[in-house]
Amino acid sequence: MSDLLNDKEAATKAVVDFIKAKSKTKSKFYFKDFAKVFPDDKLRAIKKVINQMVKDEVLEYWSSGSTTMYGLAGQGKQHASEGEE
C-alpha cells in the first residue's frame, strides 16, 4: 500500500482534488475512476479508503439500480432533485 493510502488526510485530499478537477464535466464517478488517483495500489485497498470516505460523509453513493457511483456529499445535478416529493 502506498504512503498516500496510509495517510487518511492525504488520501481524502487527493480524491476530493480529483473530483473537483473534473467537476465541470461530471459530478458522479465510478469506482474505477479512483484507481487513477492511486495507480500503484490494489483495488481492495482503494475500496477501503473510498468506503471510509462515505462513512465520514465526504463522499456519497449514488445508484441507478444497476450501477453504483460516488460523488461529493451534497453536490451534483442529481442531489438537487433527490428527496423532492
trRosetta pair geometry for C-beta under 8 A, 3 or more apart (Angstrom, degrees):
i j d omega theta_ij theta_ji phi_ij phi_ji
1 5 4.9 -101 -179 77 101 130
1 6 6.0 119 120 -54 114 90
1 41 6.0 40 -136 -127 59 107
1 42 7.6 -69 -88 25 72 93
1 45 5.0 -174 -109 -144 106 155
2 5 5.2 97 60 9 78 96
2 6 7.1 -140 102 -3 44 90
2 38 6.4 -165 31 -154 134 96
2 40 5.2 94 -64 83 125 114
2 41 5.3 -91 1 -64 103 104
3 6 5.4 -59 -149 39 37 115
3 7 6.3 23 157 -10 71 108
3 10 7.9 -4 129 81 80 154
4 7 6.2 -66 -148 43 27 99
4 10 5.5 -120 -145 119 64 118
4 11 5.6 117 154 -82 76 77
4 14 6.2 31 -173 -25 124 157
4 38 6.4 -161 91 -111 128 95
4 41 7.8 -113 67 -39 103 133
5 11 5.4 69 -117 -91 39 134
5 38 6.1 62 -62 -134 107 141
5 41 5.5 103 -35 -105 143 155
5 45 5.5 36 180 152 160 116
5 46 7.1 -93 -107 -86 128 55
5 49 5.7 -109 -143 -58 88 140
7 10 3.8 34 104 23 121 117
7 11 6.2 156 84 -18 64 85
8 11 5.9 -59 -145 38 27 109
8 12 6.2 26 158 -19 64 108
8 49 7.7 -174 -125 -134 65 92
8 52 7.4 -86 -136 122 109 145
9 12 5.8 -55 -147 36 29 111
9 13 6.3 29 155 -18 64 108
10 13 5.7 -54 -146 38 30 112
10 14 6.3 35 153 -23 64 105
11 14 5.7 -52 -148 33 31 113
11 15 6.6 27 155 -16 64 104
11 38 7.6 12 -134 -74 97 125
11 49 5.1 -95 157 -156 144 137
12 15 6.0 -57 -151 37 31 107
12 16 6.2 25 155 -14 67 110
12 49 8.0 -148 -66 -180 62 101
12 53 6.0 156 -114 -104 89 110
12 56 7.8 -52 -109 80 135 151
12 58 6.0 -86 -151 -152 112 175
13 16 5.8 -57 -142 42 30 108
13 17 6.0 31 158 -20 66 110
14 17 5.9 -55 -144 38 25 111
14 18 6.4 30 154 -23 61 107
14 37 5.3 129 143 -177 109 117
14 38 7.6 95 119 -60 146 84
15 18 5.6 -54 -151 33 31 114
15 19 6.5 27 154 -16 65 105
15 34 6.3 3 -121 -131 103 110
15 37 5.9 62 -90 179 61 174
15 49 7.5 177 -44 135 138 114
15 50 7.2 158 -119 -100 152 76
15 53 6.4 -65 79 -89 159 166
15 58 7.8 90 89 126 125 130
15 59 7.3 -56 139 -57 136 126
16 19 5.8 -54 -148 37 32 109
16 20 6.2 29 155 -16 66 109
16 58 6.9 -83 -72 176 111 118
16 72 6.9 76 -129 -100 81 114
17 20 5.8 -55 -142 40 30 109
17 21 6.2 35 156 -24 64 107
18 21 5.9 -56 -150 32 26 113
18 22 6.7 6 157 -2 61 111
18 33 7.9 154 148 144 129 98
18 34 7.3 127 93 -116 157 64
18 36 7.5 145 -146 88 138 101
18 37 4.9 -73 -56 -88 156 119
19 22 6.1 -72 -152 47 30 99
19 23 6.3 57 148 -63 67 93
19 29 6.6 -114 -106 -17 92 138
19 71 7.2 133 -150 -148 134 54
19 72 5.6 147 132 -44 151 103
20 23 5.2 -23 -146 -16 36 125
20 72 7.9 52 -64 -48 75 145
22 25 5.9 -69 -178 51 72 96
22 26 5.7 -24 147 53 106 90
22 29 7.5 84 85 -79 148 119
23 26 7.4 -101 -126 71 27 43
23 27 6.4 47 -140 -96 72 68
23 75 7.7 -35 -137 152 121 140
26 29 6.9 111 121 -72 123 72
27 71 5.1 35 148 -135 78 133
27 72 7.6 -87 -167 29 84 87
27 75 6.0 -144 -156 127 118 90
27 76 3.2 154 140 -114 143 92
27 77 6.0 164 25 2 144 77
27 78 7.5 -168 88 16 129 88
27 79 7.9 -109 146 -4 145 107
28 62 5.3 -75 -123 54 131 142
28 69 3.9 55 168 134 111 139
28 70 6.8 143 -158 67 68 28
28 71 4.5 -59 -97 -58 62 114
28 76 6.0 68 -48 -137 83 149
28 78 7.2 27 -46 11 130 129
29 33 4.1 -103 -174 61 109 149
29 34 6.7 107 129 -44 131 84
29 69 6.0 146 65 -169 27 94
29 70 5.4 -37 65 65 84 82
29 71 6.7 136 10 -80 77 61
30 33 5.1 117 60 -13 71 98
30 67 7.4 -46 -109 175 98 122
30 69 5.9 -58 -80 -113 48 83
30 70 7.9 103 -137 19 7 85
31 34 6.0 -55 -168 28 46 110
31 35 7.5 57 139 -29 68 94
31 43 7.9 69 144 -161 116 104
31 46 7.8 125 179 117 92 114
31 47 6.8 17 -161 -100 131 85
31 50 6.6 159 -130 89 88 174
31 68 7.5 34 -33 91 105 96
31 70 6.9 85 -78 -6 61 120
32 35 5.3 -34 -162 10 49 121
33 36 6.1 -43 -177 15 46 113
34 37 5.2 -38 -164 22 58 117
34 38 7.0 12 151 17 77 99
34 46 5.8 157 117 173 109 122
34 50 5.8 107 97 -78 175 129
34 70 7.5 6 -40 54 128 142
35 38 6.5 -77 -148 63 36 78
35 39 7.0 76 154 -99 69 50
35 43 6.3 -25 -98 -101 117 84
35 46 6.0 124 -94 99 64 178
36 39 6.5 8 -149 -69 33 91
37 46 7.9 134 67 -138 97 120
38 41 4.2 -26 152 30 115 122
38 45 7.7 -128 142 98 150 103
38 46 5.1 -179 62 -97 139 111
38 49 7.7 112 -35 41 157 152
41 45 4.9 -103 176 77 114 126
41 46 5.5 131 105 -53 121 94
42 45 4.9 90 64 8 84 102
42 46 7.1 -155 96 -4 43 89
43 46 5.5 -58 -147 40 36 113
43 47 6.1 43 154 -27 69 104
44 47 5.6 -50 -148 31 29 116
44 48 6.9 34 152 -22 61 100
45 48 5.8 -49 -156 28 34 113
45 49 6.9 32 149 -15 63 103
46 49 5.8 -57 -156 36 36 111
46 50 6.3 32 151 -16 70 107
47 50 5.7 -56 -144 40 32 109
47 51 6.1 31 157 -18 67 109
48 51 5.9 -56 -144 39 27 110
48 52 6.3 29 155 -20 62 107
49 52 5.8 -55 -150 35 29 111
49 53 6.6 32 151 -21 63 104
50 53 5.6 -53 -153 33 33 114
50 54 6.8 37 148 -20 64 100
50 59 6.7 -37 -166 51 73 160
50 70 6.5 -84 -171 -88 117 168
51 54 5.5 -48 -153 31 38 113
51 55 6.6 39 148 -18 66 102
52 55 5.4 -50 -149 37 37 114
52 56 6.2 30 152 -13 68 108
53 56 5.6 -56 -141 45 32 107
53 58 4.4 -71 -169 61 87 115
53 59 4.4 51 123 10 108 110
54 57 7.5 32 178 -79 33 31
54 58 7.6 -83 -68 52 23 70
54 59 5.0 -56 -79 81 64 93
54 60 6.5 111 -134 -109 83 29
54 61 6.2 35 -134 -38 135 87
54 70 7.3 -99 -76 -128 107 112
57 60 7.3 18 -146 -71 59 87
57 73 5.2 39 174 -75 71 166
58 72 7.2 -58 161 -138 61 69
58 73 6.3 -162 162 -3 13 114
59 70 4.9 4 179 -174 128 109
59 71 6.7 148 -155 77 79 24
59 72 6.4 -69 -109 -106 58 34
59 73 6.2 178 -148 -40 7 82
60 70 7.1 154 75 -152 35 63
60 71 6.1 -27 59 66 83 75
60 72 7.5 25 14 130 88 19
60 73 4.5 107 -31 -100 107 70
60 74 7.6 115 -10 -18 138 49
61 68 5.8 -34 -158 -164 104 106
61 69 7.5 126 -163 73 54 42
61 70 6.4 -40 -103 -98 46 67
62 68 7.2 142 74 -161 44 56
62 69 4.8 -27 67 69 97 91
62 70 7.1 172 18 -89 85 17
62 71 5.9 24 -12 7 127 111
62 76 7.5 -83 -58 97 154 162
62 78 6.0 99 -143 80 139 154
63 67 7.0 -178 -146 90 64 40
63 68 4.9 -24 -96 -103 88 71
63 69 7.4 170 -83 21 38 68
64 67 5.4 17 37 48 108 81
64 69 7.7 46 -18 -1 95 107
71 75 6.2 -136 153 78 110 84
71 76 4.7 1 170 -43 159 144
71 78 8.0 145 20 46 159 112
71 79 7.6 -134 100 -44 140 117
72 75 4.4 16 80 35 104 125
72 76 7.3 155 52 -32 76 98
74 79 6.1 118 -165 -175 26 154
75 79 6.1 125 97 15 9 154
76 79 4.8 102 63 -6 82 105
76 80 7.9 -146 95 -9 52 81
77 80 6.5 -58 -169 22 36 108
77 81 7.6 5 151 3 65 107
78 81 6.3 -76 -160 46 41 97
78 82 5.9 42 153 -32 79 110
79 82 5.8 -53 -139 28 31 112
81 84 5.7 -64 -168 11 53 126
